[in-house]
Amino acid sequence: MSDEISPNRTRPDPNSPGKTIPRTYGVWDIGSGSSGRRYRYGNNPVRGTELARDYGRAKLVALYRNRTAAKSQADTLN
């Protein structure tokens, strides 16, 4: 997808902890032990941290500048 971005092209936002510059949205694989949806999406890196806490793991599989693109990718993978 055209909105995909490498994690190496982001940096922490010093004015807003838990966000990046540019703002990004990730798609995470939480494994097959979850109920229903294996792939989740949300604000990077906050959502990834929440998923790792809640499910024991969260592997970033894609990163996007656009939330809609991240949602679309998660829906496709699920």
Buried (B, 14 or more C-beta within 10 A) or exposed (E): EEBBBEEEEBEEEEEEEEBBEEBBBBBBBBEEEBEEEBBBBBBBBBBBEBBBEEBEEBEBBBBBBBBEBBBBBBEEBE
